Amino acid sequence: MMHIDTSQHDETAATLFLDQAGVSYETRHYDYAPQKGHIGEQAAHAIGAKPSAVFKTLAVKIDRKQAAFAVIPVAKRVNFKALAAALGGKNAKMMQAEEAHERTGFVSGGTTPFGSRESFPTIIDRSAQKHKTIWINAGARGFLACMTPHDIQNVLQAHFAAIAE
């Protein structure tokens, strides 16, 4: 088994997906405290990682119809024009929380591109390629997985593009 858990093990749709894909990863829990704001930076601090190496997953819509995942550093914002262009569209916007939950199976704050009910094209901000490994949500609030950007790209057939600002 290639999974290394440094805390209690949670089985989520994301970890099951990664296990079935044979991806090597490590998981960590942290206290999810959305009322304090800047959740991503809190997560980075809680696990002792640089914010530039902790990524959030956003469920988005391109040209009001095509669903996609944007994976960007927690301290950045998505550049919607760049994201749309990376997927051959003109514009992009966030998917409504209820639709995102229905289509992915994940709650807001626990969204990940791994093990989603529906698979969507995934664009990862190219800054991920500067890191040996990055942290990304593992399918639940306060639960992160660490793996190589290359493994993420391979398992999702994702593309790298400059989509964060």
C-alpha positions in Angstrom: 0.0 0.0 0.0 1.4 3.4 -1.0 -0.7 5.5 1.3 1.1 7.0 4.3 -1.2 8.4 7.0 0.3 10.6 9.6 -2.9 10.8 11.6 -6.1 8.9 11.9 -7.2 7.4 8.6 -10.3 8.7 6.9 -11.6 6.9 3.9 -13.1 9.4 1.4 -14.1 9.1 -2.2 -10.8 10.9 -2.9 -8.6 8.5 -1.0 -10.4 5.5 -2.5 -9.8 7.0 -6.0 -6.1 7.6 -5.2 -5.7 4.1 -3.8 -7.4 2.5 -6.8 -5.1 4.6 -9.1 -2.0 3.4 -7.2 -1.0 7.0 -6.4 1.5 7.4 -3.6 0.3 10.1 -1.1 0.4 11.1 2.5 -2.6 12.6 4.5 -2.9 15.0 7.3 -5.8 16.4 9.4 -6.1 19.9 10.7 -8.8 21.9 12.5 -11.1 23.4 9.9 -12.1 26.8 11.2 -13.9 28.7 8.4 -15.2 31.5 10.8 -11.6 32.7 11.1 -11.2 33.3 7.4 -8.2 32.5 5.1 -8.8 28.7 5.5 -6.1 27.8 3.1 -3.4 29.8 4.9 -4.7 28.2 8.2 -4.3 24.8 6.7 -0.8 25.5 5.5 0.2 26.8 9.0 -1.5 23.9 10.8 0.4 21.3 8.8 3.7 23.3 8.6 3.6 23.8 4.9 4.3 26.9 2.8 1.0 28.4 1.5 2.5 28.3 -2.0 2.6 24.4 -1.8 -1.0 24.1 -0.5 -3.7 24.1 -3.3 -7.4 24.6 -3.2 -9.9 23.1 -5.7 -12.6 25.2 -7.2 -15.6 23.8 -9.1 -16.3 26.2 -12.0 -18.3 26.5 -15.1 -16.9 27.5 -18.5 -19.2 29.5 -20.8 -22.1 28.6 -18.4 -22.2 25.0 -19.5 -18.9 23.0 -19.1 -18.0 22.1 -15.6 -14.3 22.0 -14.6 -11.9 22.0 -11.6 -9.4 24.8 -11.1 -6.6 23.9 -8.7 -4.7 26.9 -7.4 -2.5 28.0 -4.5 -4.6 28.8 -1.4 -3.3 32.3 -1.1 -4.2 33.2 -4.7 -7.4 33.9 -6.6 -8.4 32.3 -9.9 -8.0 34.3 -13.1 -11.3 33.4 -14.7 -10.3 34.6 -18.2 -7.1 32.6 -18.1 -9.0 29.5 -16.8 -11.6 29.8 -19.6 -8.9 30.2 -22.2 -7.1 27.1 -20.9 -10.3 25.1 -21.6 -11.1 26.8 -24.9 -13.8 29.0 -23.5 -14.5 32.7 -23.3 -15.5 33.1 -19.6 -15.6 31.2 -16.4 -17.4 31.6 -13.0 -17.7 29.7 -9.8 -20.3 26.9 -9.8 -23.1 27.4 -7.2 -22.4 25.5 -4.0 -25.5 23.3 -4.2 -24.7 22.3 -7.8 -21.1 21.7 -6.9 -22.1 19.4 -4.0 -24.7 17.6 -6.2 -22.2 17.0 -9.0 -19.1 16.2 -7.0 -20.4 14.7 -3.8 -18.1 17.0 -1.8 -19.1 19.8 0.6 -17.7 23.3 0.2 -14.3 23.3 2.0 -13.8 19.6 1.1 -13.8 19.8 -2.7 -11.1 17.9 -4.5 -10.7 16.7 -8.1 -10.2 13.1 -6.9 -13.2 10.8 -6.7 -15.8 13.3 -7.8 -19.2 11.9 -8.7 -18.7 13.4 -12.2 -15.3 13.8 -13.6 -14.5 17.2 -14.9 -11.5 18.5 -16.9 -8.9 19.8 -14.4 -6.6 22.7 -14.8 -3.7 23.1 -12.2 -2.0 26.4 -11.8 1.5 26.0 -13.3 3.1 27.2 -10.1 2.5 23.6 -8.8 5.3 22.5 -11.0 7.9 24.4 -8.9 7.2 22.1 -6.0 8.4 18.5 -5.5 5.1 17.8 -3.7 1.9 19.8 -3.0 -1.0 19.5 -0.6 -4.5 19.3 -1.9 -7.9 18.5 -0.3 -8.5 14.8 0.3 -12.3 14.9 0.1 -13.3 16.3 3.5 -13.0 19.5 5.5 -9.7 19.6 7.4 -8.2 16.7 5.5 -5.3 17.1 3.0 -3.3 14.8 0.8 0.3 15.4 -0.3 1.6 14.1 -3.6 3.6 15.1 -6.6 2.1 17.5 -9.2 3.1 15.0 -11.8 1.0 12.2 -10.2 -2.0 14.6 -9.9 -1.6 15.5 -13.6 -1.4 11.8 -14.6 -4.2 10.4 -12.6 -6.6 13.2 -13.7 -5.2 13.8 -17.2 -5.0 17.4 -16.0 -3.3 20.3 -17.7 -1.0 23.0 -16.2 -1.7 26.6 -17.1 -1.2 30.1 -15.5 -4.6 30.5 -13.9 -3.9 32.1 -10.5 -3.3 35.7 -9.6 
